[in-house]
Amino acid sequence: MSNCAISVENISKQYLISSGKQRHDTFRDLLADSLRSVFRRNGSGSSGSTSFWALQDVSFKIDQGQIVGIIGHNGAGKSTLMKILSRITQPTLGRAEIDGRVGSLLEVGTGFHPELSGRENIFLNGAIIGMTKAEIHRHFDAIVDFAEVEKFIDMPVKRYSSGMYVRLAFAVAAYLEPEILLVDEVLSVGDAAFQKKCLGKIEDAAKGGRTVVFISHNMTAVNSLCERVIWVDSGKVVEDGPAAETVKKYLAKSVMSMDLCEEVWDDACEAPGNDMVRLHRVRVRRQDGILSDPLTMQTPFLAEVECWNLAAGAHLHITLHLYTAEGIVVLSTASLVGDRSMPAGLFRCVCTFPGNLLNSGSHRFVVLVVKNTNSVIYRHESRVSFDIIDVRERPGAYYGKEPGVVQPVLKWTTEYLGNVP
């Protein structure tokens, strides 16, 4: 007996752009195109067409009970792949075989009718994915409790907040026990506590033998929850392997391409500064010098500032203010070297940041040039930005990003003090 839950063989998906006559994948597409034709002069549109391949020759197999993550940047083809697995759309080439009942959560409230109440939508959505009325009744109380919408269960869902909507939608998909659960980036709507509940429920589903395919841009969640990750880029499978290894490779490419890790000014006359000091370079780099790897929470790194001292004999030092993307000050550090005069010329100040210090997230520096330890003579809002990423492998349930701007590794001890009195 085969243990394979999902088999994808050489799937490709082509869309036509700017075509007068298109292939319509769904009734909604056909209706929308018919309405657009009313506004076209003489009922005709452009006769030309451009093809776009959202997926190209994608193949993989997923065994029963596996939790598999699918990652990639926006437009990589992840959602198109999920729609094919959910039978919402058909592939242009290739085939996908699904062994088991599928529960899909591809958009917030997929399958919900806005005019119906939460109670009615539970029964409607359950019927859509093939559940019997008895099965829905059996899980009804658990669904309502998980979604935390008991007070509003008989209210039309069009009046729900986005958080209430997604809680109920996820609860229906998770509790109606499909053999295969497809989840496409819907948990970003909920708050942190709800995300923790959902991801714990996904893990419980997998432990119960169900198969989960999980799309998310939250690499912490993917790395913590999934045992295997498929990386899709430009409609093709780039990597398929263990979660931690694949996520690291993906982040090494995506993060390094987005971050600005260095500012350089070669002409001292045009560089930022004044008649006392001019900046030459501001940069961040890994301490080990490996340019191809990203900065993780465990990676020691260097912040370097090079500047021209234009006033011989001046007492100068560099102060760095480190900020999060939200503008929160993480820390301040300075290159104080005592009461030492500096000759005119180019200087480099290097600050070493140890691993296991900063929390994950985006960061930036403000560079201060200080004279005589207390007088700021120049302030530079650096464009250098860098991401600290979390690629830790966690046993047990996912707990998401911990609060705080730092995440040091501290020593703990536990000792037995005696029996309960």
KOLNU-328636 format. One line per 10 residues: their letters; for each residue x, y, z of N, C-alpha, C. Coordinates in steps of 0.05 Angstrom, whole numbers, always signed. Layout:
# KOLNU-328636
A = X/Y/Z/X/Y/Z/X/Y/Z  ...
# end
This chain:
# KOLNU-328636
MSNCAISVEN = +17/-24/+0/+0/+0/+0/+17/+25/+0  +12/+44/-18/+28/+68/-21/+25/+86/+3  +47/+99/+12/+46/+118/+34/+46/+146/+23  +43/+150/-3/+44/+176/-15/+17/+190/-13  +16/+214/-2/-9/+230/+0/-12/+249/-24  +10/+260/-33/+9/+279/-56/+31/+272/-75  +24/+270/-101/+44/+264/-121/+40/+285/-144  +60/+301/-148/+60/+322/-168/+80/+315/-190  +71/+312/-214/+89/+303/-236/+89/+323/-259  +111/+336/-262/+117/+354/-285/+94/+374/-290
ISKQYLISSG = +85/+386/-269/+63/+406/-271/+74/+433/-282  +60/+443/-301/+64/+470/-312/+38/+484/-314  +38/+510/-309/+13/+526/-311/+19/+551/-326  +4/+555/-348/+7/+578/-366/-18/+596/-364  -13/+622/-362/-34/+642/-363/-30/+660/-388  -52/+669/-399/-50/+687/-422/-57/+715/-412  -40/+734/-421/-43/+762/-413/-50/+778/-437  -68/+797/-434/-76/+816/-456/-86/+802/-480  -103/+782/-476/-113/+767/-499/-143/+772/-501  -153/+776/-526/-181/+780/-530/-197/+755/-524
KQRHDTFRDL = -185/+732/-529/-199/+706/-524/-180/+690/-506  -190/+686/-481/-173/+673/-461/-186/+647/-452  -170/+630/-441/-180/+606/-428/-188/+614/-399  -212/+606/-391/-223/+614/-365/-221/+589/-347  -207/+593/-324/-203/+571/-306/-227/+567/-288  -242/+588/-282/-265/+586/-264/-288/+602/-276  -312/+596/-266/-336/+610/-275/-333/+640/-269  -320/+647/-246/-316/+675/-240/-300/+689/-261  -279/+676/-271/-262/+687/-292/-279/+692/-317  -296/+672/-324/-313/+675/-348/-332/+698/-345
LADSLRSVFR = -345/+701/-322/-364/+722/-317/-350/+749/-318  -327/+752/-305/-312/+777/-305/-305/+785/-333  -295/+766/-350/-288/+773/-377/-312/+781/-394  -335/+768/-389/-359/+776/-403/-368/+804/-396  -365/+812/-371/-373/+839/-363/-354/+860/-375  -328/+852/-376/-309/+871/-388/-314/+876/-417  -324/+855/-431/-329/+857/-460/-351/+878/-466  -369/+883/-447/-390/+903/-451/-378/+931/-456  -355/+935/-442/-343/+962/-444/-322/+964/-466  -318/+943/-480/-299/+944/-503/-314/+954/-528
RNGSGSSGST = -301/+971/-543/-313/+981/-567/-319/+959/-587  -344/+957/-596/-352/+936/-615/-348/+908/-603  -346/+906/-577/-344/+880/-564/-318/+866/-570  -297/+880/-579/-272/+867/-585/-250/+879/-569  -230/+863/-563/-207/+873/-548/-182/+868/-564  -159/+869/-551/-134/+865/-564/-133/+836/-575  -123/+834/-599/-121/+807/-612/-95/+793/-605  -76/+808/-594/-51/+796/-586/-53/+784/-559  -34/+766/-553/-33/+754/-526/-4/+748/-518  +1/+749/-492/+27/+743/-482/+23/+721/-461
SFWALQDVSF = +39/+700/-463/+37/+678/-445/+56/+682/-421  +47/+672/-398/+63/+674/-374/+61/+647/-360  +84/+635/-355/+85/+609/-342/+89/+613/-312  +67/+609/-297/+68/+611/-267/+83/+588/-255  +81/+564/-267/+95/+540/-258/+108/+527/-282  +131/+515/-278/+145/+502/-300/+157/+476/-291  +146/+454/-300/+157/+427/-296/+163/+421/-266  +143/+425/-249/+146/+421/-220/+139/+392/-213  +156/+379/-199/+152/+351/-190/+161/+348/-161  +145/+333/-146/+153/+325/-119/+132/+306/-108
KIDQGQIVGI = +138/+292/-86/+120/+274/-73/+120/+280/-43  +97/+279/-30/+94/+283/-2/+81/+259/+11  +94/+248/+31/+83/+224/+44/+62/+231/+64  +46/+212/+71/+25/+216/+91/+38/+223/+118  +26/+243/+131/+35/+251/+158/+58/+271/+158  +68/+279/+134/+89/+299/+133/+78/+327/+135  +94/+345/+147/+89/+374/+146/+110/+386/+128  +101/+395/+105/+120/+406/+85/+114/+435/+80  +135/+452/+82/+133/+480/+77/+139/+486/+48  +126/+506/+36/+132/+516/+10/+139/+545/+12
IGHNGAGKST = +163/+553/+5/+172/+580/+8/+181/+592/-18  +183/+618/-19/+191/+633/-43/+180/+661/-42  +191/+679/-57/+182/+707/-57/+155/+710/-70  +143/+733/-67/+117/+738/-80/+119/+734/-110  +100/+720/-121/+100/+715/-150/+116/+691/-159  +126/+676/-139/+143/+653/-147/+127/+629/-157  +101/+629/-152/+84/+607/-161/+72/+589/-139  +77/+597/-114/+68/+581/-91/+37/+578/-91  +23/+601/-93/-6/+600/-91/-19/+586/-115  -7/+589/-138/-17/+574/-162/-15/+544/-157
LMKILSRITQ = +7/+536/-146/+11/+507/-139/-11/+498/-120  -16/+514/-99/-37/+506/-80/-65/+505/-92  -70/+523/-111/-97/+522/-124/-100/+497/-141  -78/+488/-153/-79/+463/-168/-83/+439/-149  -69/+439/-127/-73/+417/-108/-101/+417/-96  -113/+441/-94/-140/+444/-83/-162/+439/-104  -153/+435/-129/-171/+430/-152/-188/+455/-158  -178/+479/-151/-191/+504/-159/-185/+510/-188  -161/+503/-197/-153/+507/-225/-139/+483/-235  -138/+480/-261/-125/+457/-273/-98/+464/-284
PTLGRAEIDG = -78/+446/-283/-52/+452/-295/-54/+452/-325  -36/+466/-338/-35/+466/-367/-22/+440/-376  -1/+432/-362/+13/+407/-368/+18/+392/-342  +21/+366/-343/+27/+350/-320/+3/+342/-304  +7/+329/-281/-15/+319/-265/-8/+319/-235  -29/+321/-219/-26/+319/-190/-46/+299/-179  -36/+280/-164/-53/+259/-152/-54/+263/-122  -79/+264/-112/-83/+269/-83/-97/+244/-72  -86/+233/-51/-98/+209/-38/-109/+218/-11  -134/+225/-10/-147/+233/+15/-164/+258/+11
RVGSLLEVGT = -180/+263/+31/-198/+287/+31/-181/+312/+37  -185/+333/+22/-169/+357/+24/-185/+379/+37  -172/+392/+57/-183/+417/+69/-164/+440/+61  -175/+461/+49/-158/+482/+39/-165/+508/+54  -144/+522/+62/-147/+549/+73/-128/+567/+58  -138/+576/+35/-121/+591/+16/-124/+621/+19  -147/+630/+28/-153/+658/+33/-170/+660/+57  -170/+684/+70/-187/+688/+93/-216/+684/+87  -228/+664/+100/-257/+659/+96/-264/+647/+69  -246/+632/+57/-252/+618/+32/-276/+600/+36
GFHPELSGRE = -296/+603/+19/-320/+586/+21/-341/+597/+39  -337/+620/+52/-357/+632/+70/-375/+650/+53  -401/+651/+61/-420/+669/+49/-425/+692/+68  -420/+716/+59/-421/+739/+78/-448/+744/+91  -469/+736/+77/-496/+741/+88/-505/+720/+108  -491/+697/+109/-498/+676/+128/-483/+680/+155  -495/+669/+176/-483/+672/+202/-458/+654/+204  -444/+657/+226/-421/+640/+231/-430/+611/+234  -452/+606/+247/-462/+579/+250/-469/+567/+223  -483/+581/+206/-490/+571/+180/-466/+566/+162
NIFLNGAIIG = -446/+584/+165/-422/+580/+148/-406/+556/+157  -406/+549/+182/-392/+525/+191/-404/+500/+177  -431/+499/+176/-444/+476/+163/-440/+478/+132  -441/+502/+121/-436/+505/+92/-408/+497/+84  -388/+508/+99/-361/+502/+92/-354/+473/+97  -365/+461/+118/-361/+433/+123/-372/+415/+100  -396/+423/+90/-408/+408/+68/-391/+411/+43  -380/+434/+39/-364/+439/+15/-339/+420/+14  -327/+415/+37/-303/+398/+37/-310/+369/+42  -337/+362/+41/-345/+334/+41/-351/+322/+68
MTKAEIHRHF = -356/+339/+89/-363/+328/+115/-393/+322/+117  -400/+302/+132/-428/+296/+137/-439/+315/+159  -465/+317/+160/-477/+334/+180/-471/+324/+208  -470/+298/+212/-463/+287/+238/-435/+294/+246  -416/+293/+228/-389/+301/+234/-387/+330/+242  -401/+347/+228/-400/+376/+234/-412/+381/+262  -435/+367/+268/-446/+370/+295/-427/+361/+317  -412/+340/+311/-394/+329/+331/-371/+349/+338  -363/+364/+319/-340/+383/+323/-349/+412/+326  -375/+417/+326/-384/+445/+325/-375/+461/+349
DAIVDFAEVE = -379/+450/+373/-371/+465/+398/-341/+470/+399  -325/+451/+390/-296/+455/+390/-288/+476/+370  -301/+478/+347/-295/+498/+327/-301/+526/+338  -324/+529/+350/-333/+555/+361/-314/+564/+384  -307/+544/+401/-289/+550/+423/-261/+559/+414  -251/+544/+394/-224/+551/+383/-224/+579/+370  -246/+585/+355/-247/+610/+341/-254/+634/+360  -263/+628/+384/-270/+649/+403/-290/+669/+393  -312/+658/+380/-333/+674/+368/-360/+666/+379  -361/+654/+403/-386/+644/+413/-408/+665/+414
KFIDMPVKRY = -401/+690/+423/-421/+711/+425/-432/+720/+398  -417/+715/+377/-424/+725/+351/-431/+703/+331  -435/+679/+341/-438/+656/+323/-463/+658/+305  -483/+673/+315/-508/+676/+299/-509/+703/+284  -487/+717/+283/-485/+742/+269/-474/+737/+240  -485/+752/+220/-474/+748/+193/-444/+754/+193  -429/+737/+179/-400/+740/+180/-390/+765/+166  -407/+778/+150/-399/+803/+137/-393/+825/+158  -404/+821/+183/-399/+840/+204/-376/+833/+222  -363/+810/+216/-340/+802/+231/-316/+819/+225
SSGMYVRLAF = -298/+822/+244/-272/+834/+239/-255/+814/+223  -233/+824/+212/-216/+805/+197/-205/+784/+215  -199/+791/+241/-189/+771/+260/-209/+750/+266  -235/+757/+270/-256/+738/+275/-260/+720/+251  -259/+732/+228/-263/+717/+203/-242/+695/+200  -217/+702/+204/-196/+683/+199/-195/+662/+221  -203/+669/+246/-204/+649/+267/-225/+628/+261  -248/+637/+252/-269/+617/+246/-262/+601/+221  -250/+613/+201/-243/+599/+177/-222/+577/+183  -202/+584/+199/-182/+564/+206/-194/+542/+223
AVAAYLEPEI = -211/+549/+242/-222/+529/+259/-238/+508/+243  -253/+518/+224/-269/+499/+207/-250/+480/+192  -230/+492/+179/-211/+475/+163/-196/+455/+181  -189/+463/+205/-172/+446/+222/-188/+425/+236  -213/+431/+245/-228/+412/+261/-245/+393/+245  -249/+399/+219/-266/+381/+204/-250/+358/+192  -226/+354/+201/-210/+330/+198/-206/+320/+169  -196/+338/+151/-188/+327/+125/-162/+312/+128  -158/+292/+110/-132/+278/+111/-109/+295/+103  -114/+315/+86/-93/+333/+76/-102/+362/+81
LLVDEVLSVG = -86/+378/+94/-92/+405/+100/-73/+424/+85  -84/+441/+69/-68/+461/+53/-72/+488/+65  -51/+501/+74/-52/+527/+87/-34/+547/+72  -46/+568/+62/-31/+588/+46/-32/+615/+59  -11/+622/+75/-6/+649/+85/-32/+663/+95  -47/+650/+112/-70/+663/+123/-67/+670/+153  -47/+659/+166/-44/+664/+194/-32/+691/+200  -23/+706/+180/-12/+732/+184/-34/+752/+193  -59/+745/+190/-81/+763/+198/-85/+762/+228  -82/+739/+240/-87/+737/+269/-65/+749/+286
DAAFQKKCLG = -71/+752/+312/-51/+762/+330/-32/+739/+338  -11/+746/+354/+9/+726/+361/-2/+703/+376  -20/+708/+394/-32/+686/+410/-48/+667/+392  -62/+678/+373/-78/+661/+355/-60/+645/+336  -38/+658/+326/-20/+643/+309/-8/+620/+324  -2/+623/+350/+9/+602/+366/-11/+579/+368  -36/+585/+372/-57/+565/+374/-59/+550/+347  -59/+565/+325/-63/+552/+299/-40/+534/+292  -15/+543/+297/+8/+527/+290/+10/+503/+308  +1/+506/+333/+0/+482/+350/-20/+462/+340
KIEDAAKGGR = -43/+472/+330/-63/+455/+319/-53/+440/+294  -38/+454/+277/-27/+442/+253/-8/+420/+261  +9/+425/+281/+27/+404/+290/+12/+380/+301  -9/+385/+316/-25/+363/+327/-38/+347/+304  -46/+361/+282/-58/+347/+259/-37/+328/+247  -13/+337/+245/+8/+321/+233/+15/+297/+251  +15/+301/+277/+20/+279/+295/-2/+259/+294  -26/+267/+286/-48/+249/+283/-48/+235/+257  -27/+239/+241/-25/+224/+215/-34/+240/+191  -44/+264/+195/-53/+280/+172/-29/+294/+159
TVVFISHNMT = -32/+300/+133/-12/+313/+117/-17/+343/+116  +4/+359/+119/+0/+388/+119/+20/+400/+99  +9/+417/+81/+26/+433/+63/+22/+462/+71  +44/+476/+78/+43/+501/+92/+59/+522/+77  +45/+543/+67/+59/+566/+54/+60/+589/+74  +83/+601/+77/+86/+624/+95/+111/+639/+88  +110/+666/+93/+135/+682/+91/+148/+684/+118  +136/+673/+139/+147/+672/+165/+166/+649/+168  +192/+655/+163/+212/+633/+163/+215/+620/+190  +210/+635/+212/+211/+623/+238/+190/+601/+241
AVNSLCERVI = +166/+607/+232/+144/+587/+233/+151/+563/+215  +160/+568/+191/+166/+547/+172/+188/+529/+184  +209/+541/+194/+232/+526/+204/+225/+510/+229  +207/+521/+245/+199/+508/+270/+179/+486/+265  +161/+490/+246/+138/+472/+242/+144/+449/+223  +159/+455/+202/+162/+436/+179/+187/+420/+182  +185/+395/+174/+208/+377/+173/+222/+378/+146  +208/+388/+126/+218/+389/+98/+207/+414/+85  +223/+427/+68/+216/+452/+55/+222/+450/+25  +202/+459/+9/+206/+461/-20/+208/+491/-27
WVDSGKVVED = +230/+499/-39/+234/+527/-46/+227/+530/-76  +208/+548/-82/+199/+553/-109/+208/+581/-117  +219/+583/-141/+228/+610/-151/+222/+610/-181  +208/+631/-190/+202/+635/-219/+188/+610/-230  +171/+598/-214/+155/+575/-223/+169/+548/-223  +194/+547/-213/+209/+523/-213/+218/+516/-184  +222/+490/-180/+232/+481/-154/+262/+485/-153  +272/+503/-135/+300/+508/-133/+314/+489/-114  +300/+483/-92/+311/+465/-71/+289/+450/-58  +294/+425/-51/+275/+409/-36/+291/+392/-17
GPAAETVKKY = +289/+399/+9/+306/+385/+29/+298/+391/+57  +315/+384/+77/+309/+390/+105/+304/+419/+110  +285/+425/+128/+276/+452/+132/+298/+472/+139  +314/+466/+159/+334/+486/+168/+354/+492/+146  +363/+472/+131/+382/+476/+110/+370/+491/+87  +346/+485/+78/+333/+498/+56/+326/+527/+62  +316/+532/+86/+309/+559/+95/+334/+577/+95  +356/+566/+105/+381/+580/+106/+390/+589/+78  +388/+571/+59/+397/+577/+32/+378/+598/+20  +352/+596/+25/+333/+615/+14/+339/+643/+26
LAKSVMSMDL = +343/+645/+52/+348/+670/+65/+375/+682/+56  +394/+665/+52/+421/+674/+43/+418/+690/+16  +400/+680/-1/+396/+693/-27/+378/+718/-24  +355/+714/-11/+335/+736/-11/+344/+759/+7  +354/+753/+31/+361/+774/+50/+385/+790/+40  +406/+776/+30/+429/+790/+21/+424/+807/-3  +404/+800/-20/+397/+816/-43/+381/+841/-35  +367/+840/-12/+351/+863/-4/+366/+882/+14  +384/+872/+30/+398/+890/+49/+419/+907/+35  +423/+931/+46/+444/+949/+38/+465/+947/+60
CEEVWDDACE = +486/+932/+57/+505/+926/+78/+528/+945/+78  +529/+964/+59/+553/+981/+58/+546/+1007/+44  +557/+1029/+55/+557/+1055/+42/+586/+1064/+39  +593/+1074/+15/+621/+1082/+10/+621/+1109/-5  +639/+1126/+4/+643/+1152/-9/+673/+1154/-14  +681/+1154/-40/+710/+1155/-46/+721/+1183/-47  +704/+1203/-52/+713/+1230/-54/+707/+1245/-28  +728/+1252/-14/+725/+1265/+12/+711/+1292/+10  +713/+1305/-13/+700/+1331/-16/+670/+1328/-18  +660/+1305/-27/+631/+1301/-30/+619/+1283/-9
APGNDMVRLH = +635/+1271/+8/+626/+1252/+28/+611/+1267/+50  +592/+1253/+64/+578/+1266/+86/+598/+1275/+108  +592/+1298/+119/+610/+1308/+140/+611/+1338/+140  +634/+1349/+151/+637/+1378/+153/+667/+1384/+151  +675/+1407/+161/+703/+1415/+158/+721/+1401/+178  +709/+1385/+196/+726/+1370/+216/+728/+1341/+209  +707/+1329/+197/+707/+1300/+193/+690/+1294/+168  +698/+1274/+153/+683/+1264/+130/+682/+1233/+131  +659/+1222/+125/+656/+1193/+126/+666/+1181/+100  +679/+1158/+102/+688/+1143/+79/+673/+1117/+74
RVRVRRQDGI = +666/+1103/+96/+652/+1078/+94/+636/+1072/+119  +612/+1061/+115/+597/+1049/+137/+587/+1021/+127  +593/+1001/+141/+585/+974/+132/+581/+955/+155  +566/+933/+149/+562/+911/+168/+570/+886/+153  +584/+868/+167/+592/+843/+155/+596/+821/+176  +593/+796/+167/+598/+774/+185/+627/+774/+195  +631/+766/+220/+658/+766/+231/+675/+745/+216  +663/+723/+207/+679/+703/+194/+684/+709/+165  +673/+731/+155/+679/+740/+127/+664/+725/+106  +646/+707/+113/+631/+692/+92/+608/+710/+82
LSDPLTMQTP = +611/+719/+57/+592/+737/+46/+566/+724/+37  +568/+697/+31/+545/+683/+20/+524/+675/+41  +531/+676/+67/+513/+668/+88/+500/+692/+101  +474/+690/+109/+461/+713/+122/+469/+715/+151  +460/+737/+164/+465/+741/+193/+442/+727/+208  +449/+707/+224/+430/+694/+241/+432/+705/+269  +414/+697/+287/+415/+706/+314/+441/+696/+328  +453/+675/+317/+477/+663/+329/+503/+674/+317  +501/+691/+296/+525/+699/+281/+538/+724/+292  +563/+722/+301/+578/+747/+307/+582/+764/+282
FLAEVECWNL = +580/+790/+285/+584/+808/+262/+598/+833/+270  +608/+847/+250/+623/+872/+254/+608/+896/+242  +609/+918/+256/+600/+944/+246/+625/+961/+243  +630/+970/+218/+654/+985/+213/+648/+1014/+203  +662/+1033/+214/+659/+1061/+205/+687/+1071/+199  +691/+1081/+174/+716/+1093/+166/+711/+1123/+161  +728/+1140/+171/+725/+1168/+167/+751/+1183/+165  +751/+1205/+151/+774/+1223/+149/+773/+1243/+171  +794/+1244/+187/+797/+1266/+207/+811/+1289/+193  +798/+1312/+191/+809/+1335/+177/+822/+1355/+196
AAGAHLHITL = +819/+1351/+222/+831/+1370/+242/+852/+1355/+258  +877/+1359/+251/+899/+1346/+265/+898/+1352/+295  +901/+1332/+312/+902/+1336/+341/+874/+1334/+354  +853/+1330/+338/+826/+1329/+350/+823/+1303/+366  +806/+1304/+386/+799/+1281/+402/+771/+1272/+393  +770/+1251/+375/+744/+1242/+364/+739/+1213/+371  +714/+1206/+372/+707/+1178/+373/+680/+1174/+359  +674/+1149/+353/+649/+1141/+339/+629/+1129/+359  +604/+1138/+358/+583/+1126/+373/+562/+1115/+354  +553/+1091/+359/+532/+1078/+342/+506/+1075/+359
HLYTAEGIVV = +484/+1084/+347/+458/+1078/+358/+445/+1058/+340  +437/+1035/+351/+425/+1014/+335/+395/+1015/+339  +380/+1015/+317/+351/+1016/+317/+338/+992/+304  +314/+985/+313/+298/+965/+299/+283/+979/+276  +270/+963/+259/+255/+974/+237/+232/+992/+247  +223/+986/+271/+201/+1002/+283/+210/+1028/+296  +236/+1033/+295/+247/+1057/+307/+254/+1055/+336  +254/+1031/+347/+261/+1027/+375/+291/+1026/+378  +302/+1041/+398/+331/+1041/+403/+338/+1014/+417  +356/+999/+404/+365/+974/+416/+387/+979/+436
LSTASLVGDR = +407/+994/+428/+430/+1000/+445/+446/+1022/+433  +465/+1032/+450/+485/+1052/+441/+512/+1042/+449  +531/+1045/+432/+559/+1037/+438/+578/+1056/+426  +601/+1060/+439/+620/+1080/+430/+649/+1069/+429  +666/+1082/+413/+693/+1073/+409/+712/+1089/+426  +705/+1095/+451/+722/+1111/+469/+749/+1099/+473  +770/+1115/+469/+798/+1104/+472/+814/+1122/+490  +800/+1138/+507/+815/+1155/+525/+821/+1182/+513  +836/+1198/+527/+843/+1225/+518/+867/+1224/+499  +861/+1217/+474/+883/+1213/+455/+878/+1230/+430
SMPAGLFRCV = +897/+1246/+423/+895/+1263/+399/+899/+1246/+375  +886/+1254/+353/+887/+1239/+328/+900/+1256/+306  +919/+1245/+292/+930/+1260/+269/+910/+1261/+246  +914/+1279/+228/+896/+1280/+204/+900/+1255/+188  +878/+1246/+176/+880/+1222/+160/+856/+1204/+162  +857/+1180/+150/+835/+1161/+149/+837/+1142/+173  +815/+1138/+186/+813/+1120/+209/+790/+1100/+205  +794/+1077/+217/+773/+1056/+217/+767/+1048/+246  +741/+1049/+253/+731/+1040/+279/+714/+1016/+274  +719/+994/+289/+705/+969/+285/+693/+961/+312
CTFPGNLLNS = +667/+955/+311/+653/+945/+335/+644/+916/+330  +650/+898/+349/+643/+870/+346/+618/+864/+362  +598/+853/+348/+573/+845/+361/+574/+814/+364  +571/+804/+388/+572/+775/+391/+547/+762/+382  +548/+736/+376/+524/+721/+370/+507/+718/+395  +482/+709/+391/+463/+705/+413/+459/+731/+429  +456/+753/+415/+451/+779/+428/+425/+791/+418  +423/+796/+391/+400/+810/+380/+377/+791/+374  +353/+801/+376/+330/+786/+367/+328/+788/+337  +312/+771/+325/+308/+771/+296/+294/+796/+287
GSHRFVVLVV = +298/+805/+262/+285/+829/+252/+305/+846/+237  +294/+868/+226/+310/+888/+211/+322/+909/+229  +346/+917/+222/+361/+936/+239/+375/+957/+222  +381/+980/+234/+396/+1001/+221/+412/+1017/+242  +432/+1032/+232/+449/+1047/+250/+446/+1077/+246  +450/+1092/+267/+455/+1121/+265/+484/+1124/+275  +501/+1138/+259/+529/+1142/+265/+533/+1170/+276  +545/+1172/+299/+552/+1198/+311/+582/+1201/+313  +592/+1224/+303/+621/+1230/+307/+622/+1250/+330  +636/+1242/+352/+636/+1258/+377/+664/+1269/+382
KNTNSVIYRH = +665/+1294/+390/+690/+1307/+397/+692/+1311/+427  +715/+1305/+438/+720/+1309/+467/+700/+1294/+484  +691/+1271/+475/+674/+1253/+490/+645/+1263/+495  +639/+1288/+489/+612/+1298/+496/+600/+1317/+476  +613/+1323/+454/+603/+1342/+435/+599/+1328/+407  +574/+1324/+399/+569/+1312/+373/+574/+1332/+351  +594/+1326/+334/+600/+1345/+312/+588/+1336/+285  +579/+1311/+284/+565/+1303/+259/+548/+1278/+265  +524/+1278/+253/+505/+1255/+257/+497/+1245/+229  +499/+1220/+225/+493/+1208/+199/+471/+1186/+202
ESRVSFDIID = +448/+1190/+189/+427/+1170/+188/+435/+1150/+166  +447/+1128/+174/+458/+1110/+154/+436/+1095/+139  +440/+1091/+113/+422/+1075/+97/+428/+1045/+99  +450/+1039/+113/+457/+1011/+117/+436/+997/+134  +425/+975/+123/+405/+960/+138/+412/+931/+136  +404/+916/+156/+411/+887/+156/+390/+872/+172  +385/+847/+164/+366/+830/+177/+380/+810/+194  +371/+807/+219/+379/+784/+236/+357/+763/+233  +364/+739/+225/+343/+719/+220/+345/+697/+241  +323/+683/+245/+321/+662/+264/+318/+635/+249
VRERPGAYYG = +339/+619/+251/+338/+593/+238/+342/+570/+258  +334/+576/+283/+337/+555/+303/+318/+532/+298  +327/+508/+304/+310/+484/+304/+299/+481/+332  +272/+482/+334/+259/+480/+361/+245/+454/+364  +250/+439/+385/+233/+416/+391/+206/+425/+402  +185/+409/+396/+159/+416/+406/+145/+437/+391  +125/+449/+403/+107/+468/+389/+122/+494/+383  +112/+508/+362/+123/+534/+354/+114/+556/+372  +132/+573/+380/+124/+595/+397/+129/+622/+384  +138/+622/+360/+140/+648/+345/+164/+664/+355
KEPGVVQPVL = +164/+689/+346/+185/+708/+354/+180/+717/+383  +201/+714/+399/+199/+723/+427/+199/+754/+428  +186/+766/+448/+186/+795/+450/+213/+806/+457  +217/+831/+452/+242/+844/+460/+261/+849/+436  +279/+868/+440/+298/+875/+419/+324/+859/+421  +328/+847/+444/+352/+829/+446/+342/+801/+454  +358/+781/+448/+351/+754/+454/+376/+739/+463  +388/+747/+485/+413/+735/+494/+409/+706/+504  +429/+690/+502/+429/+663/+513/+440/+665/+541  +423/+662/+561/+431/+665/+589/+432/+638/+603
KWTTEYLGNV = +449/+636/+623/+452/+611/+638/+430/+608/+658  +418/+584/+659/+397/+578/+678/+405/+552/+693  +396/+551/+718/+400/+527/+734/+374/+520/+748  +369/+494/+752/+345/+485/+766/+354/+465/+787  +345/+468/+812/+353/+449/+833/+329/+441/+849  +331/+417/+859/+310/+406/+876/+313/+416/+905  +292/+427/+916/+293/+438/+943/+278/+422/+964  +265/+401/+957/+252/+384/+976/+224/+377/+970  +211/+361/+986/+184/+353/+982/+164/+375/+988  +140/+372/+976/+119/+391/+982/+110/+388/+1011
P = +109/+410/+1026/+102/+408/+1055/+73/+399/+1058
# end
